[in-house]
Amino acid sequence: MIAGNEKDHAASGHWGVPTFVFEKEPFFGQDRIDLLIWRMQSKGLARRHARVRLDGTAEAHRPA
């Protein structure tokens, strides 16, 4: 399983984690997450908000 994941990872052109791809543009590293969010919002995507329950778990929430 690990060897298969390594092969798939190498074939994807990604070189580490975290790596995100949005519209074929890679965003590598946690210091690029804000840039990824900015890029997604510039394309019209809206940020989702999470509602935290008393037990500490979260659920997706869309404002009314």
C-alpha angles and dihedrals in degrees: 000000000000092000090051091050091049091050092049091046093052092047091052093062092236117134107194149339138325095028121158127183122203119179090344092306113121122220110195125192136017091270088067098054092093089052090050091051090048091050092048092049091048087059092054102265115141125223114247120224124217127221113216117215124216090258090061097252121124134224129195113260132186116200114246 
